Amino acid sequence: MAGWVRALLVPAALLVLAQLSWAPDPYGEECRSKMYPPSGPTFKGNIPTYVINLDLPPSKRWDNLMQDKKTELKTVVQNIKDIANTFFPSGKVVDIVDNKIAHLTATLPYPFNEELQGIANSSGIPLG
């Protein structure tokens, strides 16, 4: 019996490997050329440039960017909260991150801790 299983297992494994090598890559993209400058139906405009002035106090460095990107940042944070609430529907995980872990930013080295506080203040998003 074991001999028959081995005899069938080898061709079956070879068939699976052959199928995998012939199957198109579901995550691959076609190589495109002459795509710059961008154009076409998905082009949404030029990407803005922001200057982060490191001479400003750390809590103010990101204010200009947050004025323009506050809505997008809030959307990203809300999506992350929605994903967390999908896995932990009680909402406790989001509550812990928003309210009880925020103090951990004080353990980050200067100026990162103050930059994060400034981003939270400018965007209106909880520090956690």
N, C-alpha and C positions, 0 to 999 in steps of 0.2 A: 504494500500500500504506500509506504513512504517513497518508494522509487517512482511511482506514478505521480505523486504530488510534486516531487522535484522535477520530473520530466515536463510537467505542465507549468510549473512555476517559472522556469527559465524563459520559455517562449512568451509567457504572459508579461514578464518583466521587460523583455526586449520590445514587445509591442507597445507597452506604456511609454517607455523611453523614446521610441520612434515617434509616437503620437505627440509627445511633448516637444520634440525637436521640430516637428512640422507645423505645430500650432503657432499662429501669429502671437506676438507679444501683446497682451491686452493693455499694457501700460506704456507701450512704445509710441513714439510720435514720429511722423515722417520728417525727414530732414528737409528743412526749407532754406532757401538762399535768397538773397536780395530782399530781406525783410526790414532793412533799415533805410530810410526812416520808416517808422511804423505807419501802417495804413490798413484799410479794410474795415469790415463790418464790426469787428470787436475793438477797434481802436477808440479809446475814450479821451484822448488828448495827451498832451505832454505831461510828464511827471514833474511836479514842482520840486524846487530845490529849497532846502532850509539850511540856514546857518545857525549852528548851536554855538553861541558866544560863551566860551569858557571863562571869560573875564567877569561875567555876571555871577551873582551868588548862585550856588547850586540849586536852590529852591526856585529860581526864576529862569534858569537856562532853557527850559522846555515850554515856557508859556506861549510863545508864538506858534509852535507846532501844535500844542494842545488847542489853541483857538481854532485852528483849521481842522484838526483831526479828532476832536472830542467826540463827535457823534459816532465815527467809525470805531473808536476805541471802546465806547460804551457798548456798541453792538458786539464786538469781539468778546468783551467781558461777559455780557449777557449770554452769549452762545456757550461760553465755558461753564457758566453757572447752570444753564439748561442741561448740558451734558452731565455735569456732576449730579444734578437733581434726578436725572434719568437713572443713574446707578444707585443713588442714595436719596430716595424720594422724601425723606423726612425733612430735608433742608438743613440738617445739622452741620453737614460738611461745609456748605457755603457760609453758614453762620459762623462757624469756627474760623474759617479763613478770613472772612470780612471783619470780624470783631475781636477775636482772641489771638490771632497770629500776627496781627499788624505790628505789634510791639517788637517783633523779631527784626524789623527793618532797622531798628536802633542798633542792632549788633553788626550791621554792615559797615564797612569802612567808609570814612569820609572820602569823597563827596557823594557816594552812591546813595547813602541813606537819605540825605537831604534832597537829592534829585528825585528820588521816588516820592518823597513827601510833597515836593513841588508839583509833580505830575498829578498826584492824587488831588491836590488842592485845585489845580487849574482845570482838571477834567470833571471834578465832582464825583469821582469814582472812589469808593472806600479804599484806603491804603492797603488793606489785606489783598 
